[in-house]
């Protein structure tokens, strides 16, 4: 299984997220959540304001605001 964060709002460009290494997939939900804890500010800097967590194509939860 694969988990990924999908941006759901903001002024981001998918290509910019890919180039910055911010479009990743994870083997587990805890790994995805730990990554978001470490990189949410980078996502904000790239224009992402909300994300949702997906397991393959199934929505786990979200959208969730990244704004403090």
PQR file of N, CA, C, O and H, with PARSE charges and radii, in Angstrom:
ATOM      1  N   UNK A   1       0.828  -1.179   0.000 -0.4000 1.5000
ATOM      2  CA  UNK A   1       0.000   0.000   0.000 -0.0000 2.0000
ATOM      3  C   UNK A   1       0.872   1.242   0.000  0.5500 1.7000
ATOM      4  O   UNK A   1       2.014   1.230   0.461 -0.5500 1.4000
ATOM      5  N   UNK A   2       0.312   2.290  -0.520 -0.4000 1.5000
ATOM      6  CA  UNK A   2       1.037   3.536  -0.644 -0.0000 2.0000
ATOM      7  C   UNK A   2       0.170   4.688  -0.152  0.5500 1.7000
ATOM      8  O   UNK A   2      -1.014   4.778  -0.477 -0.5500 1.4000
ATOM      9  H   UNK A   2      -0.615   2.299  -0.895  0.4000 1.0000
ATOM     10  N   UNK A   3       0.772   5.555   0.628 -0.4000 1.5000
ATOM     11  CA  UNK A   3       0.091   6.743   1.151 -0.0000 2.0000
ATOM     12  C   UNK A   3       0.709   7.971   0.509  0.5500 1.7000
ATOM     13  O   UNK A   3       1.901   7.990   0.204 -0.5500 1.4000
ATOM     14  H   UNK A   3       1.734   5.482   0.892  0.4000 1.0000
ATOM     15  N   UNK A   4      -0.110   8.999   0.306 -0.4000 1.5000
ATOM     16  CA  UNK A   4       0.397  10.248  -0.262 -0.0000 2.0000
ATOM     17  C   UNK A   4      -0.459  11.410   0.210  0.5500 1.7000
ATOM     18  O   UNK A   4      -1.650  11.259   0.484 -0.5500 1.4000
ATOM     19  H   UNK A   4      -1.078   8.984   0.554  0.4000 1.0000
ATOM     20  N   UNK A   5       0.174  12.570   0.298 -0.4000 1.5000
ATOM     21  CA  UNK A   5      -0.533  13.814   0.599 -0.0000 2.0000
ATOM     22  C   UNK A   5      -0.913  14.467  -0.713  0.5500 1.7000
ATOM     23  O   UNK A   5      -0.062  14.670  -1.579 -0.5500 1.4000
ATOM     24  H   UNK A   5       1.141  12.692   0.075  0.4000 1.0000
ATOM     25  N   UNK A   6      -2.176  14.794  -0.864 -0.4000 1.5000
ATOM     26  CA  UNK A   6      -2.667  15.472  -2.060 -0.0000 2.0000
ATOM     27  C   UNK A   6      -3.053  16.900  -1.692  0.5500 1.7000
ATOM     28  O   UNK A   6      -3.946  17.102  -0.870 -0.5500 1.4000
ATOM     29  H   UNK A   6      -2.866  14.629  -0.160  0.4000 1.0000
ATOM     30  N   UNK A   7      -2.392  17.897  -2.288 -0.4000 1.5000
ATOM     31  CA  UNK A   7      -2.814  19.276  -2.052 -0.0000 2.0000
ATOM     32  C   UNK A   7      -4.249  19.469  -2.536  0.5500 1.7000
ATOM     33  O   UNK A   7      -4.623  18.974  -3.600 -0.5500 1.4000
ATOM     34  H   UNK A   7      -1.666  17.732  -2.956  0.4000 1.0000
ATOM     35  N   UNK A   8      -5.052  20.191  -1.749 -0.4000 1.5000
ATOM     36  CA  UNK A   8      -6.446  20.411  -2.110 -0.0000 2.0000
ATOM     37  C   UNK A   8      -6.790  21.890  -2.228  0.5500 1.7000
ATOM     38  O   UNK A   8      -7.881  22.229  -2.685 -0.5500 1.4000
ATOM     39  H   UNK A   8      -4.748  20.593  -0.885  0.4000 1.0000
ATOM     40  N   UNK A   9      -5.890  22.770  -1.830 -0.4000 1.5000
ATOM     41  CA  UNK A   9      -6.131  24.210  -1.947 -0.0000 2.0000
ATOM     42  C   UNK A   9      -4.802  24.941  -1.914  0.5500 1.7000
ATOM     43  O   UNK A   9      -3.819  24.462  -1.349 -0.5500 1.4000
ATOM     44  H   UNK A   9      -5.004  22.495  -1.458  0.4000 1.0000
ATOM     45  N   UNK A  10      -4.796  26.105  -2.528 -0.4000 1.5000
ATOM     46  CA  UNK A  10      -3.614  26.946  -2.513 -0.0000 2.0000
ATOM     47  C   UNK A  10      -3.249  27.408  -3.909  0.5500 1.7000
ATOM     48  O   UNK A  10      -3.980  27.184  -4.875 -0.5500 1.4000
ATOM     49  H   UNK A  10      -5.594  26.494  -2.987  0.4000 1.0000
ATOM     50  N   UNK A  11      -2.109  28.053  -3.989 -0.4000 1.5000
ATOM     51  CA  UNK A  11      -1.622  28.608  -5.253 -0.0000 2.0000
ATOM     52  C   UNK A  11      -0.333  27.905  -5.664  0.5500 1.7000
ATOM     53  O   UNK A  11       0.646  28.564  -6.011 -0.5500 1.4000
ATOM     54  H   UNK A  11      -1.515  28.234  -3.205  0.4000 1.0000
ATOM     55  N   UNK A  12      -0.325  26.610  -5.628 -0.4000 1.5000
ATOM     56  CA  UNK A  12       0.852  25.797  -5.906 -0.0000 2.0000
ATOM     57  C   UNK A  12       0.831  25.323  -7.365  0.5500 1.7000
ATOM     58  O   UNK A  12      -0.197  25.381  -8.038 -0.5500 1.4000
ATOM     59  H   UNK A  12      -1.121  26.075  -5.346  0.4000 1.0000
ATOM     60  N   UNK A  13       1.988  24.857  -7.830 -0.4000 1.5000
ATOM     61  CA  UNK A  13       2.108  24.201  -9.130 -0.0000 2.0000
ATOM     62  C   UNK A  13       2.650  22.799  -8.876  0.5500 1.7000
ATOM     63  O   UNK A  13       3.664  22.633  -8.198 -0.5500 1.4000
ATOM     64  H   UNK A  13       2.824  24.810  -7.282  0.4000 1.0000
ATOM     65  N   UNK A  14       1.969  21.788  -9.423 -0.4000 1.5000
ATOM     66  CA  UNK A  14       2.393  20.391  -9.210 -0.0000 2.0000
ATOM     67  C   UNK A  14       3.862  20.193  -9.579  0.5500 1.7000
ATOM     68  O   UNK A  14       4.600  19.515  -8.864 -0.5500 1.4000
ATOM     69  H   UNK A  14       1.145  21.922  -9.973  0.4000 1.0000
ATOM     70  N   UNK A  15       4.281  20.782 -10.690 -0.4000 1.5000
ATOM     71  CA  UNK A  15       5.663  20.633 -11.125 -0.0000 2.0000
ATOM     72  C   UNK A  15       6.657  21.190 -10.126  0.5500 1.7000
ATOM     73  O   UNK A  15       7.730  20.620  -9.929 -0.5500 1.4000
ATOM     74  H   UNK A  15       3.681  21.333 -11.271  0.4000 1.0000
ATOM     75  N   UNK A  16       6.306  22.301  -9.495 -0.4000 1.5000
ATOM     76  CA  UNK A  16       7.179  22.889  -8.476 -0.0000 2.0000
ATOM     77  C   UNK A  16       7.288  21.981  -7.261  0.5500 1.7000
ATOM     78  O   UNK A  16       8.364  21.843  -6.678 -0.5500 1.4000
ATOM     79  H   UNK A  16       5.434  22.764  -9.655  0.4000 1.0000
ATOM     80  N   UNK A  17       6.168  21.357  -6.876 -0.4000 1.5000
ATOM     81  CA  UNK A  17       6.198  20.429  -5.742 -0.0000 2.0000
ATOM     82  C   UNK A  17       7.071  19.219  -6.066  0.5500 1.7000
ATOM     83  O   UNK A  17       7.856  18.772  -5.230 -0.5500 1.4000
ATOM     84  H   UNK A  17       5.294  21.469  -7.349  0.4000 1.0000
ATOM     85  N   UNK A  18       6.933  18.691  -7.282 -0.4000 1.5000
ATOM     86  CA  UNK A  18       7.771  17.565  -7.708 -0.0000 2.0000
ATOM     87  C   UNK A  18       9.244  17.945  -7.673  0.5500 1.7000
ATOM     88  O   UNK A  18      10.070  17.205  -7.138 -0.5500 1.4000
ATOM     89  H   UNK A  18       6.295  19.054  -7.962  0.4000 1.0000
ATOM     90  N   UNK A  19       9.570  19.098  -8.244 -0.4000 1.5000
ATOM     91  CA  UNK A  19      10.959  19.546  -8.311 -0.0000 2.0000
ATOM     92  C   UNK A  19      11.568  19.765  -6.933  0.5500 1.7000
ATOM     93  O   UNK A  19      12.767  19.565  -6.741 -0.5500 1.4000
ATOM     94  H   UNK A  19       8.899  19.699  -8.679  0.4000 1.0000
ATOM     95  N   UNK A  20      10.743  20.176  -5.977 -0.4000 1.5000
ATOM     96  CA  UNK A  20      11.220  20.433  -4.613 -0.0000 2.0000
ATOM     97  C   UNK A  20      11.236  19.164  -3.759  0.5500 1.7000
ATOM     98  O   UNK A  20      11.636  19.210  -2.596 -0.5500 1.4000
ATOM     99  H   UNK A  20       9.769  20.339  -6.133  0.4000 1.0000
ATOM    100  N   UNK A  21      10.808  18.037  -4.324 -0.4000 1.5000
ATOM    101  CA  UNK A  21      10.779  16.783  -3.565 -0.0000 2.0000
ATOM    102  C   UNK A  21       9.628  16.706  -2.587  0.5500 1.7000
ATOM    103  O   UNK A  21       9.695  15.968  -1.605 -0.5500 1.4000
ATOM    104  H   UNK A  21      10.483  18.000  -5.269  0.4000 1.0000
ATOM    105  N   UNK A  22       8.562  17.466  -2.846 -0.4000 1.5000
ATOM    106  CA  UNK A  22       7.431  17.526  -1.916 -0.0000 2.0000
ATOM    107  C   UNK A  22       6.232  16.697  -2.382  0.5500 1.7000
ATOM    108  O   UNK A  22       5.157  16.783  -1.788 -0.5500 1.4000
ATOM    109  H   UNK A  22       8.507  18.066  -3.644  0.4000 1.0000
ATOM    110  N   UNK A  23       6.402  15.912  -3.418 -0.4000 1.5000
ATOM    111  CA  UNK A  23       5.337  15.015  -3.896 -0.0000 2.0000
ATOM    112  C   UNK A  23       5.845  13.590  -3.727  0.5500 1.7000
ATOM    113  O   UNK A  23       6.387  12.998  -4.660 -0.5500 1.4000
ATOM    114  H   UNK A  23       7.275  15.843  -3.900  0.4000 1.0000
ATOM    115  N   UNK A  24       5.665  13.047  -2.534 -0.4000 1.5000
ATOM    116  CA  UNK A  24       6.226  11.751  -2.207 -0.0000 2.0000
ATOM    117  C   UNK A  24       5.127  10.772  -1.837  0.5500 1.7000
ATOM    118  O   UNK A  24       4.003  11.164  -1.523 -0.5500 1.4000
ATOM    119  H   UNK A  24       5.225  13.528  -1.775  0.4000 1.0000
ATOM    120  N   UNK A  25       5.471   9.492  -1.877 -0.4000 1.5000
ATOM    121  CA  UNK A  25       4.563   8.456  -1.373 -0.0000 2.0000
ATOM    122  C   UNK A  25       5.282   7.716  -0.249  0.5500 1.7000
ATOM    123  O   UNK A  25       6.510   7.721  -0.161 -0.5500 1.4000
ATOM    124  H   UNK A  25       6.384   9.173  -2.132  0.4000 1.0000
ATOM    125  N   UNK A  26       4.487   7.082   0.603 -0.4000 1.5000
ATOM    126  CA  UNK A  26       5.005   6.476   1.833 -0.0000 2.0000
ATOM    127  C   UNK A  26       4.431   5.077   2.007  0.5500 1.7000
ATOM    128  O   UNK A  26       3.336   4.779   1.528 -0.5500 1.4000
ATOM    129  H   UNK A  26       3.489   7.078   0.532  0.4000 1.0000
ATOM    130  N   UNK A  27       5.175   4.230   2.693 -0.4000 1.5000
ATOM    131  CA  UNK A  27       4.752   2.854   2.918 -0.0000 2.0000
ATOM    132  C   UNK A  27       3.708   2.716   4.013  0.5500 1.7000
ATOM    133  O   UNK A  27       2.999   1.712   4.075 -0.5500 1.4000
ATOM    134  H   UNK A  27       6.063   4.473   3.082  0.4000 1.0000
ATOM    135  N   UNK A  28       3.609   3.722   4.878 -0.4000 1.5000
ATOM    136  CA  UNK A  28       2.670   3.622   5.997 -0.0000 2.0000
ATOM    137  C   UNK A  28       2.077   4.992   6.320  0.5500 1.7000
ATOM    138  O   UNK A  28       2.641   6.028   5.967 -0.5500 1.4000
ATOM    139  H   UNK A  28       4.184   4.538   4.828  0.4000 1.0000
ATOM    140  N   UNK A  29       0.937   4.974   6.994 -0.4000 1.5000
ATOM    141  CA  UNK A  29       0.311   6.219   7.422 -0.0000 2.0000
ATOM    142  C   UNK A  29       1.184   6.952   8.434  0.5500 1.7000
ATOM    143  O   UNK A  29       1.330   8.169   8.326 -0.5500 1.4000
ATOM    144  H   UNK A  29       0.479   4.132   7.280  0.4000 1.0000
ATOM    145  N   UNK A  30       1.776   6.258   9.422 -0.4000 1.5000
ATOM    146  CA  UNK A  30       2.646   6.990  10.356 -0.0000 2.0000
ATOM    147  C   UNK A  30       3.832   7.674   9.663  0.5500 1.7000
ATOM    148  O   UNK A  30       4.222   8.775  10.052 -0.5500 1.4000
ATOM    149  H   UNK A  30       1.657   5.269   9.509  0.4000 1.0000
ATOM    150  N   UNK A  31       4.405   7.032   8.645 -0.4000 1.5000
ATOM    151  CA  UNK A  31       5.526   7.646   7.917 -0.0000 2.0000
ATOM    152  C   UNK A  31       5.059   8.901   7.189  0.5500 1.7000
ATOM    153  O   UNK A  31       5.770   9.906   7.176 -0.5500 1.4000
ATOM    154  H   UNK A  31       4.088   6.138   8.329  0.4000 1.0000
ATOM    155  N   UNK A  32       3.874   8.856   6.584 -0.4000 1.5000
ATOM    156  CA  UNK A  32       3.320  10.024   5.886 -0.0000 2.0000
ATOM    157  C   UNK A  32       3.051  11.161   6.868  0.5500 1.7000
ATOM    158  O   UNK A  32       3.344  12.320   6.573 -0.5500 1.4000
ATOM    159  H   UNK A  32       3.297   8.040   6.594  0.4000 1.0000
ATOM    160  N   UNK A  33       2.501  10.834   8.020 -0.4000 1.5000
ATOM    161  CA  UNK A  33       2.190  11.855   9.019 -0.0000 2.0000
ATOM    162  C   UNK A  33       3.461  12.469   9.598  0.5500 1.7000
ATOM    163  O   UNK A  33       3.507  13.672   9.854 -0.5500 1.4000
ATOM    164  H   UNK A  33       2.264   9.893   8.258  0.4000 1.0000
ATOM    165  N   UNK A  34       4.482  11.661   9.804 -0.4000 1.5000
ATOM    166  CA  UNK A  34       5.755  12.184  10.307 -0.0000 2.0000
ATOM    167  C   UNK A  34       6.376  13.130   9.285  0.5500 1.7000
ATOM    168  O   UNK A  34       6.899  14.185   9.644 -0.5500 1.4000
ATOM    169  H   UNK A  34       4.444  10.683   9.597  0.4000 1.0000
ATOM    170  N   UNK A  35       6.318  12.747   8.008 -0.4000 1.5000
ATOM    171  CA  UNK A  35       6.851  13.593   6.943 -0.0000 2.0000
ATOM    172  C   UNK A  35       6.123  14.940   6.921  0.5500 1.7000
ATOM    173  O   UNK A  35       6.766  15.983   6.805 -0.5500 1.4000
ATOM    174  H   UNK A  35       5.894  11.890   7.716  0.4000 1.0000
ATOM    175  N   UNK A  36       4.798  14.929   7.031 -0.4000 1.5000
ATOM    176  CA  UNK A  36       4.036  16.176   7.006 -0.0000 2.0000
ATOM    177  C   UNK A  36       4.429  17.069   8.175  0.5500 1.7000
ATOM    178  O   UNK A  36       4.527  18.286   8.015 -0.5500 1.4000
ATOM    179  H   UNK A  36       4.275  14.082   7.125  0.4000 1.0000
ATOM    180  N   UNK A  37       4.652  16.488   9.339 -0.4000 1.5000
ATOM    181  CA  UNK A  37       5.083  17.252  10.508 -0.0000 2.0000
ATOM    182  C   UNK A  37       6.397  17.978  10.222  0.5500 1.7000
ATOM    183  O   UNK A  37       6.598  19.110  10.660 -0.5500 1.4000
ATOM    184  H   UNK A  37       4.572  15.499   9.468  0.4000 1.0000
ATOM    185  N   UNK A  38       7.280  17.319   9.489 -0.4000 1.5000
ATOM    186  CA  UNK A  38       8.592  17.906   9.209 -0.0000 2.0000
ATOM    187  C   UNK A  38       8.571  18.894   8.045  0.5500 1.7000
ATOM    188  O   UNK A  38       9.395  19.808   8.010 -0.5500 1.4000
ATOM    189  H   UNK A  38       7.117  16.399   9.134  0.4000 1.0000
ATOM    190  N   UNK A  39       7.645  18.732   7.085 -0.4000 1.5000
ATOM    191  CA  UNK A  39       7.706  19.497   5.845 -0.0000 2.0000
ATOM    192  C   UNK A  39       6.501  20.393   5.584  0.5500 1.7000
ATOM    193  O   UNK A  39       6.385  20.943   4.489 -0.5500 1.4000
ATOM    194  H   UNK A  39       6.976  17.989   7.113  0.4000 1.0000
ATOM    195  N   UNK A  40       5.595  20.561   6.557 -0.4000 1.5000
ATOM    196  CA  UNK A  40       4.411  21.374   6.283 -0.0000 2.0000
ATOM    197  C   UNK A  40       4.774  22.820   5.967  0.5500 1.7000
ATOM    198  O   UNK A  40       4.096  23.453   5.158 -0.5500 1.4000
ATOM    199  H   UNK A  40       5.689  20.114   7.447  0.4000 1.0000
ATOM    200  N   UNK A  41       5.818  23.357   6.578 -0.4000 1.5000
ATOM    201  CA  UNK A  41       6.232  24.732   6.282 -0.0000 2.0000
ATOM    202  C   UNK A  41       6.744  24.857   4.853  0.5500 1.7000
ATOM    203  O   UNK A  41       6.528  25.879   4.203 -0.5500 1.4000
ATOM    204  H   UNK A  41       6.370  22.843   7.235  0.4000 1.0000
ATOM    205  N   UNK A  42       7.420  23.827   4.364 -0.4000 1.5000
ATOM    206  CA  UNK A  42       7.888  23.832   2.973 -0.0000 2.0000
ATOM    207  C   UNK A  42       6.699  23.815   2.019  0.5500 1.7000
ATOM    208  O   UNK A  42       6.715  24.499   0.996 -0.5500 1.4000
ATOM    209  H   UNK A  42       7.596  22.997   4.892  0.4000 1.0000
ATOM    210  N   UNK A  43       5.666  23.035   2.349 -0.4000 1.5000
ATOM    211  CA  UNK A  43       4.464  23.023   1.525 -0.0000 2.0000
ATOM    212  C   UNK A  43       3.813  24.400   1.512  0.5500 1.7000
ATOM    213  O   UNK A  43       3.392  24.882   0.460 -0.5500 1.4000
ATOM    214  H   UNK A  43       5.653  22.480   3.180  0.4000 1.0000
ATOM    215  N   UNK A  44       3.730  25.032   2.680 -0.4000 1.5000
ATOM    216  CA  UNK A  44       3.185  26.394   2.751 -0.0000 2.0000
ATOM    217  C   UNK A  44       3.996  27.352   1.882  0.5500 1.7000
ATOM    218  O   UNK A  44       3.430  28.176   1.164 -0.5500 1.4000
ATOM    219  H   UNK A  44       4.072  24.641   3.534  0.4000 1.0000
ATOM    220  N   UNK A  45       5.319  27.242   1.950 -0.4000 1.5000
ATOM    221  CA  UNK A  45       6.198  28.115   1.157 -0.0000 2.0000
ATOM    222  C   UNK A  45       5.979  27.932  -0.344  0.5500 1.7000
ATOM    223  O   UNK A  45       6.222  28.853  -1.124 -0.5500 1.4000
ATOM    224  H   UNK A  45       5.779  26.573   2.534  0.4000 1.0000
ATOM    225  N   UNK A  46       5.523  26.751  -0.747 -0.4000 1.5000
ATOM    226  CA  UNK A  46       5.265  26.461  -2.161 -0.0000 2.0000
ATOM    227  C   UNK A  46       3.802  26.689  -2.538  0.5500 1.7000
ATOM    228  O   UNK A  46       3.380  26.307  -3.629 -0.5500 1.4000
ATOM    229  H   UNK A  46       5.326  26.003  -0.113  0.4000 1.0000
ATOM    230  N   UNK A  47       3.022  27.309  -1.644 -0.4000 1.5000
ATOM    231  CA  UNK A  47       1.667  27.712  -1.974 -0.0000 2.0000
ATOM    232  C   UNK A  47       0.565  26.735  -1.624  0.5500 1.7000
ATOM    233  O   UNK A  47      -0.589  26.964  -1.986 -0.5500 1.4000
ATOM    234  H   UNK A  47       3.365  27.619  -0.758  0.4000 1.0000
ATOM    235  N   UNK A  48       0.884  25.643  -0.926 -0.4000 1.5000
ATOM    236  CA  UNK A  48      -0.133  24.670  -0.527 -0.0000 2.0000
ATOM    237  C   UNK A  48      -0.758  25.136   0.784  0.5500 1.7000
ATOM    238  O   UNK A  48      -0.041  25.414   1.745 -0.5500 1.4000
ATOM    239  H   UNK A  48       1.822  25.456  -0.632  0.4000 1.0000
ATOM    240  N   UNK A  49      -2.087  25.223   0.832 -0.4000 1.5000
ATOM    241  CA  UNK A  49      -2.739  25.658   2.066 -0.0000 2.0000
ATOM    242  C   UNK A  49      -3.579  24.558   2.719  0.5500 1.7000
ATOM    243  O   UNK A  49      -3.909  24.660   3.900 -0.5500 1.4000
ATOM    244  H   UNK A  49      -2.669  24.997   0.051  0.4000 1.0000
ATOM    245  N   UNK A  50      -3.927  23.513   1.971 -0.4000 1.5000
ATOM    246  CA  UNK A  50      -4.668  22.372   2.511 -0.0000 2.0000
ATOM    247  C   UNK A  50      -4.186  21.095   1.842  0.5500 1.7000
ATOM    248  O   UNK A  50      -3.797  21.094   0.674 -0.5500 1.4000
ATOM    249  H   UNK A  50      -3.658  23.431   1.011  0.4000 1.0000
ATOM    250  N   UNK A  51      -4.220  19.999   2.609 -0.4000 1.5000
ATOM    251  CA  UNK A  51      -3.872  18.688   2.070 -0.0000 2.0000
ATOM    252  C   UNK A  51      -4.865  17.641   2.553  0.5500 1.7000
ATOM    253  O   UNK A  51      -5.539  17.815   3.569 -0.5500 1.4000
ATOM    254  H   UNK A  51      -4.537  19.999   3.557  0.4000 1.0000
ATOM    255  N   UNK A  52      -4.935  16.556   1.803 -0.4000 1.5000
ATOM    256  CA  UNK A  52      -5.698  15.373   2.207 -0.0000 2.0000
ATOM    257  C   UNK A  52      -4.766  14.176   2.105  0.5500 1.7000
ATOM    258  O   UNK A  52      -3.899  14.133   1.232 -0.5500 1.4000
ATOM    259  H   UNK A  52      -4.388  16.414   0.978  0.4000 1.0000
ATOM    260  N   UNK A  53      -4.941  13.205   2.991 -0.4000 1.5000
ATOM    261  CA  UNK A  53      -4.138  11.995   2.972 -0.0000 2.0000
ATOM    262  C   UNK A  53      -4.906  10.897   2.252  0.5500 1.7000
ATOM    263  O   UNK A  53      -6.070  10.636   2.555 -0.5500 1.4000
ATOM    264  H   UNK A  53      -5.646  13.239   3.700  0.4000 1.0000
ATOM    265  N   UNK A  54      -4.241  10.257   1.294 -0.4000 1.5000
ATOM    266  CA  UNK A  54      -4.825   9.153   0.535 -0.0000 2.0000
ATOM    267  C   UNK A  54      -4.010   7.886   0.723  0.5500 1.7000
ATOM    268  O   UNK A  54      -2.781   7.919   0.773 -0.5500 1.4000
ATOM    269  H   UNK A  54      -3.295  10.469   1.047  0.4000 1.0000
ATOM    270  N   UNK A  55      -4.718   6.772   0.826 -0.4000 1.5000
ATOM    271  CA  UNK A  55      -4.113   5.449   0.749 -0.0000 2.0000
ATOM    272  C   UNK A  55      -4.529   4.907  -0.607  0.5500 1.7000
ATOM    273  O   UNK A  55      -5.691   4.563  -0.820 -0.5500 1.4000
ATOM    274  H   UNK A  55      -5.717   6.745   0.786  0.4000 1.0000
ATOM    275  N   UNK A  56      -3.563   4.834  -1.529 -0.4000 1.5000
ATOM    276  CA  UNK A  56      -3.876   4.561  -2.937 -0.0000 2.0000
ATOM    277  C   UNK A  56      -4.887   5.611  -3.406  0.5500 1.7000
ATOM    278  O   UNK A  56      -4.550   6.794  -3.461 -0.5500 1.4000
ATOM    279  H   UNK A  56      -2.619   5.114  -1.356  0.4000 1.0000
ATOM    280  N   UNK A  57      -6.118   5.209  -3.745 -0.4000 1.5000
ATOM    281  CA  UNK A  57      -7.142   6.158  -4.179 -0.0000 2.0000
ATOM    282  C   UNK A  57      -8.217   6.404  -3.129  0.5500 1.7000
ATOM    283  O   UNK A  57      -9.209   7.079  -3.405 -0.5500 1.4000
ATOM    284  H   UNK A  57      -6.391   4.248  -3.701  0.4000 1.0000
ATOM    285  N   UNK A  58      -8.028   5.861  -1.927 -0.4000 1.5000
ATOM    286  CA  UNK A  58      -9.015   6.007  -0.849 -0.0000 2.0000
ATOM    287  C   UNK A  58      -8.629   7.174   0.048  0.5500 1.7000
ATOM    288  O   UNK A  58      -7.508   7.237   0.552 -0.5500 1.4000
ATOM    289  H   UNK A  58      -7.223   5.312  -1.703  0.4000 1.0000
ATOM    290  N   UNK A  59      -9.573   8.107   0.246 -0.4000 1.5000
ATOM    291  CA  UNK A  59      -9.348   9.231   1.154 -0.0000 2.0000
ATOM    292  C   UNK A  59      -9.307   8.715   2.586  0.5500 1.7000
ATOM    293  O   UNK A  59     -10.260   8.094   3.055 -0.5500 1.4000
ATOM    294  H   UNK A  59     -10.484   8.056  -0.164  0.4000 1.0000
ATOM    295  N   UNK A  60      -8.200   8.976   3.278 -0.4000 1.5000
ATOM    296  CA  UNK A  60      -8.064   8.602   4.689 -0.0000 2.0000
ATOM    297  C   UNK A  60      -8.646   9.714   5.555  0.5500 1.7000
ATOM    298  O   UNK A  60      -9.493   9.465   6.413 -0.5500 1.4000
ATOM    299  H   UNK A  60      -7.426   9.481   2.896  0.4000 1.0000
ATOM    300  N   UNK A  61      -8.181  10.953   5.321 -0.4000 1.5000
ATOM    301  CA  UNK A  61      -8.774  12.118   5.967 -0.0000 2.0000
ATOM    302  C   UNK A  61      -8.355  13.393   5.249  0.5500 1.7000
ATOM    303  O   UNK A  61      -7.393  13.420   4.481 -0.5500 1.4000
ATOM    304  H   UNK A  61      -7.493  11.155   4.624  0.4000 1.0000
ATOM    305  N   UNK A  62      -9.101  14.427   5.524 -0.4000 1.5000
ATOM    306  CA  UNK A  62      -8.837  15.723   4.915 -0.0000 2.0000
ATOM    307  C   UNK A  62     -10.068  16.199   4.183  0.5500 1.7000
ATOM    308  O   UNK A  62     -11.059  15.476   4.081 -0.5500 1.4000
ATOM    309  H   UNK A  62      -9.882  14.405   6.148  0.4000 1.0000
ATOM    310  N   UNK A  63     -10.009  17.407   3.677 -0.4000 1.5000
ATOM    311  CA  UNK A  63      -8.848  18.283   3.665 -0.0000 2.0000
ATOM    312  C   UNK A  63      -8.549  18.873   5.040  0.5500 1.7000
ATOM    313  O   UNK A  63      -9.427  19.049   5.884 -0.5500 1.4000
ATOM    314  H   UNK A  63      -9.204  17.994   3.761  0.4000 1.0000
ATOM    315  N   UNK A  64      -7.277  19.165   5.216 -0.4000 1.5000
ATOM    316  CA  UNK A  64      -6.771  19.671   6.479 -0.0000 2.0000
ATOM    317  C   UNK A  64      -5.932  20.922   6.181  0.5500 1.7000
ATOM    318  O   UNK A  64      -5.042  20.894   5.331 -0.5500 1.4000
ATOM    319  H   UNK A  64      -6.563  19.023   4.530  0.4000 1.0000
ATOM    320  N   UNK A  65      -6.221  21.992   6.874 -0.4000 1.5000
ATOM    321  CA  UNK A  65      -5.493  23.241   6.678 -0.0000 2.0000
ATOM    322  C   UNK A  65      -4.072  23.134   7.215  0.5500 1.7000
ATOM    323  O   UNK A  65      -3.830  22.526   8.257 -0.5500 1.4000
ATOM    324  H   UNK A  65      -6.944  22.015   7.565  0.4000 1.0000
ATOM    325  N   UNK A  66      -3.141  23.733   6.486 -0.4000 1.5000
ATOM    326  CA  UNK A  66      -1.753  23.810   6.950 -0.0000 2.0000
ATOM    327  C   UNK A  66      -1.452  25.146   7.610  0.5500 1.7000
ATOM    328  O   UNK A  66      -0.389  25.326   8.205 -0.5500 1.4000
ATOM    329  H   UNK A  66      -3.338  24.227   5.639  0.4000 1.0000
ATOM    330  N   UNK A  67      -2.375  26.071   7.508 -0.4000 1.5000
ATOM    331  CA  UNK A  67      -2.153  27.394   8.089 -0.0000 2.0000
ATOM    332  C   UNK A  67      -2.210  27.337   9.610  0.5500 1.7000
ATOM    333  O   UNK A  67      -3.117  26.739  10.189 -0.5500 1.4000
ATOM    334  H   UNK A  67      -3.239  25.925   7.025  0.4000 1.0000
ATOM    335  N   UNK A  68      -1.215  27.973  10.255 -0.4000 1.5000
ATOM    336  CA  UNK A  68      -1.188  27.948  11.735 -0.0000 2.0000
ATOM    337  C   UNK A  68      -2.302  28.756  12.351  0.5500 1.7000
ATOM    338  O   UNK A  68      -2.408  28.828  13.576 -0.5500 1.4000
ATOM    339  H   UNK A  68      -0.478  28.458   9.784  0.4000 1.0000
TER
END
